[in-house]
Amino acid sequence: MDELIPYRVGAALRDRWCARGVPVEWKDYPLDHVTTAVTGIPTALEWMAGRLADEPTRGNRAA
């Protein structure tokens, strides 16, 4: 429902990275852009903290 970044654009980018063997963590938010940004903050901050702590991303998507 994102009115700024169409779902298909994000999904296509995800698929390209997965096809290259990059571990991708993907989460669907069936909300508008702003609501997703606000409700996704805890998840995003947790993900960023892991990367800053040199923890590898696990990825939850495969090609």
N, CA, C and O atoms as a Tinker XYZ file with bonds, in Angstrom:
   252  protein
     1  N      0.814000   -1.195000    0.000000    73     2
     2  CA     0.000000    0.000000    0.000000    64     1     3
     3  C      0.860000    1.263000    0.000000    63     2     4     5
     4  O      0.332000    2.369000    0.113000    81     3
     5  N      2.161000    1.111000   -0.124000    73     3     6
     6  CA     3.075000    2.248000   -0.091000    64     5     7
     7  C      2.827000    3.147000   -1.295000    63     6     8     9
     8  O      2.929000    2.705000   -2.439000    81     7
     9  N      2.508000    4.385000   -1.037000    73     7    10
    10  CA     2.214000    5.310000   -2.114000    64     9    11
    11  C      3.464000    6.005000   -2.655000    63    10    12    13
    12  O      3.383000    6.712000   -3.659000    81    11
    13  N      4.618000    5.818000   -2.009000    73    11    14
    14  CA     5.864000    6.438000   -2.470000    64    13    15
    15  C      6.786000    5.466000   -3.190000    63    14    16    17
    16  O      7.382000    5.812000   -4.210000    81    15
    17  N      6.905000    4.257000   -2.668000    73    15    18
    18  CA     7.770000    3.243000   -3.262000    64    17    19
    19  C      6.903000    2.014000   -3.547000    63    18    20    21
    20  O      6.567000    1.272000   -2.625000    81    19
    21  N      6.543000    1.795000   -4.801000    73    19    22
    22  CA     5.687000    0.647000   -5.117000    64    21    23
    23  C      6.313000   -0.677000   -4.644000    63    22    24    25
    24  O      7.522000   -0.883000   -4.747000    81    23
    25  N      5.468000   -1.549000   -4.135000    73    23    26
    26  CA     5.917000   -2.851000   -3.627000    64    25    27
    27  C      6.759000   -3.582000   -4.665000    63    26    28    29
    28  O      7.799000   -4.151000   -4.332000    81    27
    29  N      6.319000   -3.569000   -5.916000    73    27    30
    30  CA     7.026000   -4.308000   -6.965000    64    29    31
    31  C      8.452000   -3.804000   -7.154000    63    30    32    33
    32  O      9.327000   -4.580000   -7.540000    81    31
    33  N      8.707000   -2.521000   -6.891000    73    31    34
    34  CA    10.062000   -1.972000   -7.016000    64    33    35
    35  C     10.956000   -2.568000   -5.935000    63    34    36    37
    36  O     12.064000   -3.019000   -6.227000    81    35
    37  N     10.488000   -2.574000   -4.697000    73    35    38
    38  CA    11.261000   -3.171000   -3.607000    64    37    39
    39  C     11.459000   -4.664000   -3.797000    63    38    40    41
    40  O     12.548000   -5.188000   -3.565000    81    39
    41  N     10.402000   -5.347000   -4.220000    73    39    42
    42  CA    10.487000   -6.791000   -4.434000    64    41    43
    43  C     11.467000   -7.130000   -5.551000    63    42    44    45
    44  O     12.191000   -8.121000   -5.457000    81    43
    45  N     11.497000   -6.327000   -6.598000    73    43    46
    46  CA    12.435000   -6.566000   -7.702000    64    45    47
    47  C     13.873000   -6.374000   -7.227000    63    46    48    49
    48  O     14.753000   -7.155000   -7.590000    81    47
    49  N     14.115000   -5.352000   -6.425000    73    47    50
    50  CA    15.456000   -5.131000   -5.878000    64    49    51
    51  C     15.861000   -6.289000   -4.976000    63    50    52    53
    52  O     16.989000   -6.776000   -5.054000    81    51
    53  N     14.944000   -6.730000   -4.121000    73    51    54
    54  CA    15.197000   -7.889000   -3.253000    64    53    55
    55  C     15.568000   -9.108000   -4.093000    63    54    56    57
    56  O     16.539000   -9.801000   -3.789000    81    55
    57  N     14.809000   -9.366000   -5.134000    73    55    58
    58  CA    15.055000  -10.538000   -5.976000    64    57    59
    59  C     16.413000  -10.460000   -6.676000    63    58    60    61
    60  O     17.101000  -11.471000   -6.813000    81    59
    61  N     16.797000   -9.268000   -7.114000    73    59    62
    62  CA    18.118000   -9.114000   -7.762000    64    61    63
    63  C     19.241000   -9.408000   -6.780000    63    62    64    65
    64  O     20.204000  -10.094000   -7.123000    81    63
    65  N     19.123000   -8.892000   -5.558000    73    63    66
    66  CA    20.171000   -9.157000   -4.556000    64    65    67
    67  C     20.206000  -10.644000   -4.207000    63    66    68    69
    68  O     21.283000  -11.233000   -4.111000    81    67
    69  N     19.039000  -11.250000   -4.019000    73    67    70
    70  CA    18.993000  -12.687000   -3.703000    64    69    71
    71  C     19.632000  -13.509000   -4.817000    63    70    72    73
    72  O     20.351000  -14.472000   -4.548000    81    71
    73  N     19.371000  -13.133000   -6.063000    73    71    74
    74  CA    19.938000  -13.858000   -7.197000    64    73    75
    75  C     21.457000  -13.792000   -7.213000    63    74    76    77
    76  O     22.114000  -14.652000   -7.801000    81    75
    77  N     22.011000  -12.784000   -6.575000    73    75    78
    78  CA    23.467000  -12.631000   -6.488000    64    77    79
    79  C     24.046000  -13.294000   -5.234000    63    78    80    81
    80  O     25.244000  -13.194000   -4.969000    81    79
    81  N     23.192000  -13.968000   -4.470000    73    79    82
    82  CA    23.652000  -14.689000   -3.292000    64    81    83
    83  C     23.805000  -13.831000   -2.047000    63    82    84    85
    84  O     24.411000  -14.262000   -1.066000    81    83
    85  N     23.262000  -12.624000   -2.078000    73    83    86
    86  CA    23.358000  -11.727000   -0.924000    64    85    87
    87  C     22.282000  -12.123000    0.091000    63    86    88    89
    88  O     21.126000  -12.310000   -0.288000    81    87
    89  N     22.643000  -12.254000    1.376000    73    87    90
    90  CA    21.616000  -12.562000    2.371000    64    89    91
    91  C     20.703000  -11.350000    2.552000    63    90    92    93
    92  O     21.162000  -10.272000    2.930000    81    91
    93  N     19.438000  -11.526000    2.286000    73    91    94
    94  CA    18.466000  -10.436000    2.350000    64    93    95
    95  C     17.468000  -10.715000    3.466000    63    94    96    97
    96  O     16.881000  -11.795000    3.535000    81    95
    97  N     17.286000   -9.743000    4.324000    73    95    98
    98  CA    16.232000   -9.819000    5.338000    64    97    99
    99  C     15.068000   -8.985000    4.818000    63    98   100   101
   100  O     15.222000   -7.790000    4.564000    81    99
   101  N     13.915000   -9.605000    4.660000    73    99   102
   102  CA    12.754000   -8.948000    4.061000    64   101   103
   103  C     11.572000   -9.053000    5.001000    63   102   104   105
   104  O     11.305000  -10.120000    5.554000    81   103
   105  N     10.869000   -7.962000    5.184000    73   103   106
   106  CA     9.661000   -7.962000    5.998000    64   105   107
   107  C      8.598000   -7.162000    5.264000    63   106   108   109
   108  O      8.845000   -6.036000    4.831000    81   107
   109  N      7.423000   -7.744000    5.129000    73   107   110
   110  CA     6.297000   -7.052000    4.507000    64   109   111
   111  C      5.551000   -6.235000    5.559000    63   110   112   113
   112  O      5.296000   -6.700000    6.670000    81   111
   113  N      5.216000   -5.025000    5.184000    73   111   114
   114  CA     4.372000   -4.170000    6.020000    64   113   115
   115  C      3.178000   -3.754000    5.168000    63   114   116   117
   116  O      3.346000   -2.962000    4.241000    81   115
   117  N      1.969000   -4.263000    5.451000    73   115   118
   118  CA     0.810000   -3.928000    4.622000    64   117   119
   119  C      0.199000   -2.576000    5.025000    63   118   120   121
   120  O     -1.007000   -2.463000    5.244000    81   119
   121  N      1.058000   -1.567000    5.114000    73   119   122
   122  CA     0.641000   -0.243000    5.562000    64   121   123
   123  C      1.115000    0.812000    4.578000    63   122   124   125
   124  O      1.833000    0.499000    3.629000    81   123
   125  N      0.722000    2.054000    4.796000    73   123   126
   126  CA     1.206000    3.137000    3.965000    64   125   127
   127  C      2.653000    3.478000    4.358000    63   126   128   129
   128  O      3.169000    2.968000    5.352000    81   127
   129  N      3.286000    4.331000    3.581000    73   127   130
   130  CA     4.712000    4.627000    3.750000    64   129   131
   131  C      5.041000    5.190000    5.134000    63   130   132   133
   132  O      5.951000    4.701000    5.804000    81   131
   133  N      4.307000    6.207000    5.557000    73   131   134
   134  CA     4.609000    6.866000    6.828000    64   133   135
   135  C      4.337000    5.946000    8.015000    63   134   136   137
   136  O      5.148000    5.882000    8.939000    81   135
   137  N      3.218000    5.240000    8.006000    73   135   138
   138  CA     2.909000    4.325000    9.107000    64   137   139
   139  C      3.950000    3.215000    9.192000    63   138   140   141
   140  O      4.362000    2.828000   10.285000    81   139
   141  N      4.370000    2.709000    8.047000    73   139   142
   142  CA     5.410000    1.684000    8.035000    64   141   143
   143  C      6.711000    2.232000    8.600000    63   142   144   145
   144  O      7.382000    1.556000    9.380000    81   143
   145  N      7.072000    3.445000    8.216000    73   143   146
   146  CA     8.304000    4.055000    8.724000    64   145   147
   147  C      8.259000    4.150000   10.242000    63   146   148   149
   148  O      9.251000    3.847000   10.905000    81   147
   149  N      7.151000    4.556000   10.796000    73   147   150
   150  CA     7.030000    4.721000   12.246000    64   149   151
   151  C      6.990000    3.371000   12.949000    63   150   152   153
   152  O      7.717000    3.169000   13.922000    81   151
   153  N      6.161000    2.443000   12.483000    73   151   154
   154  CA     6.042000    1.151000   13.162000    64   153   155
   155  C      7.264000    0.268000   12.933000    63   154   156   157
   156  O      7.523000   -0.643000   13.720000    81   155
   157  N      8.012000    0.525000   11.874000    73   155   158
   158  CA     9.196000   -0.282000   11.580000    64   157   159
   159  C     10.469000    0.191000   12.256000    63   158   160   161
   160  O     11.505000   -0.464000   12.146000    81   159
   161  N     10.410000    1.319000   12.955000    73   159   162
   162  CA    11.612000    1.870000   13.584000    64   161   163
   163  C     12.301000    0.871000   14.518000    63   162   164   165
   164  O     13.514000    0.698000   14.401000    81   163
   165  N     11.598000    0.206000   15.436000    73   163   166
   166  CA    12.302000   -0.740000   16.321000    64   165   167
   167  C     13.037000   -1.844000   15.547000    63   166   168   169
   168  O     14.178000   -2.174000   15.869000    81   167
   169  N     12.392000   -2.403000   14.542000    73   167   170
   170  CA    13.022000   -3.454000   13.743000    64   169   171
   171  C     14.234000   -2.915000   13.002000    63   170   172   173
   172  O     15.280000   -3.563000   12.962000    81   171
   173  N     14.098000   -1.733000   12.418000    73   171   174
   174  CA    15.205000   -1.127000   11.674000    64   173   175
   175  C     16.385000   -0.817000   12.593000    63   174   176   177
   176  O     17.534000   -1.066000   12.229000    81   175
   177  N     16.113000   -0.280000   13.769000    73   175   178
   178  CA    17.194000    0.048000   14.705000    64   177   179
   179  C     17.907000   -1.206000   15.210000    63   178   180   181
   180  O     19.127000   -1.217000   15.372000    81   179
   181  N     17.136000   -2.251000   15.452000    73   179   182
   182  CA    17.738000   -3.527000   15.873000    64   181   183
   183  C     18.646000   -4.073000   14.773000    63   182   184   185
   184  O     19.744000   -4.555000   15.049000    81   183
   185  N     18.179000   -3.995000   13.520000    73   183   186
   186  CA    18.970000   -4.469000   12.389000    64   185   187
   187  C     20.258000   -3.650000   12.265000    63   186   188   189
   188  O     21.341000   -4.208000   12.086000    81   187
   189  N     20.133000   -2.334000   12.359000    73   187   190
   190  CA    21.306000   -1.455000   12.260000    64   189   191
   191  C     22.298000   -1.726000   13.386000    63   190   192   193
   192  O     23.506000   -1.747000   13.150000    81   191
   193  N     21.811000   -1.930000   14.593000    73   191   194
   194  CA    22.694000   -2.207000   15.731000    64   193   195
   195  C     23.505000   -3.471000   15.479000    63   194   196   197
   196  O     24.694000   -3.520000   15.795000    81   195
   197  N     22.879000   -4.477000   14.921000    73   195   198
   198  CA    23.593000   -5.706000   14.595000    64   197   199
   199  C     24.701000   -5.477000   13.583000    63   198   200   201
   200  O     25.803000   -6.004000   13.735000    81   199
   201  N     24.416000   -4.697000   12.554000    73   199   202
   202  CA    25.440000   -4.427000   11.533000    64   201   203
   203  C     26.585000   -3.616000   12.135000    63   202   204   205
   204  O     27.749000   -3.877000   11.833000    81   203
   205  N     26.271000   -2.638000   12.982000    73   203   206
   206  CA    27.312000   -1.822000   13.615000    64   205   207
   207  C     28.149000   -2.633000   14.599000    63   206   208   209
   208  O     29.296000   -2.283000   14.877000    81   207
   209  N     27.578000   -3.715000   15.125000    73   207   210
   210  CA    28.300000   -4.606000   16.031000    64   209   211
   211  C     29.034000   -5.699000   15.269000    63   210   212   213
   212  O     29.521000   -6.655000   15.872000    81   211
   213  N     29.118000   -5.566000   13.946000    73   211   214
   214  CA    29.789000   -6.535000   13.073000    64   213   215
   215  C     29.134000   -7.915000   13.087000    63   214   216   217
   216  O     29.794000   -8.913000   12.800000    81   215
   217  N     27.867000   -7.980000   13.410000    73   215   218
   218  CA    27.137000   -9.243000   13.323000    64   217   219
   219  C     26.654000   -9.402000   11.884000    63   218   220   221
   220  O     26.089000   -8.464000   11.323000    81   219
   221  N     26.861000  -10.553000   11.283000    73   219   222
   222  CA    26.396000  -10.730000    9.899000    64   221   223
   223  C     24.874000  -10.806000    9.857000    63   222   224   225
   224  O     24.233000  -11.271000   10.799000    81   223
   225  N     24.324000  -10.352000    8.771000    73   223   226
   226  CA    22.882000  -10.492000    8.591000    64   225   227
   227  C     22.567000  -11.954000    8.288000    63   226   228   229
   228  O     23.288000  -12.610000    7.535000    81   227
   229  N     21.517000  -12.444000    8.861000    73   227   230
   230  CA    21.144000  -13.850000    8.666000    64   229   231
   231  C     20.447000  -14.044000    7.329000    63   230   232   233
   232  O     20.633000  -15.060000    6.659000    81   231
   233  N     19.665000  -13.088000    6.962000    73   231   234
   234  CA    18.876000  -13.248000    5.753000    64   233   235
   235  C     17.705000  -14.171000    6.009000    63   234   236   237
   236  O     17.829000  -15.155000    6.738000    81   235
   237  N     16.581000  -13.859000    5.419000    73   235   238
   238  CA    15.422000  -14.723000    5.549000    64   237   239
   239  C     14.771000  -14.976000    4.198000    63   238   240   241
   240  O     13.640000  -15.456000    4.114000    81   239
   241  N     15.511000  -14.642000    3.141000    73   239   242
   242  CA    15.045000  -14.855000    1.781000    64   241   243
   243  C     16.132000  -15.569000    0.986000    63   242   244   245
   244  O     17.326000  -15.366000    1.209000    81   243
   245  N     15.703000  -16.383000    0.084000    73   243   246
   246  CA    16.634000  -17.071000   -0.804000    64   245   247
   247  C     16.179000  -16.877000   -2.244000    63   246   248   249
   248  O     14.999000  -16.653000   -2.516000    81   247
   249  N     17.119000  -16.967000   -3.138000    73   247   250
   250  CA    16.775000  -16.807000   -4.563000    64   249   251
   251  C     15.930000  -17.971000   -5.017000    63   250   252
   252  O     15.535000  -18.030000   -6.182000    81   251
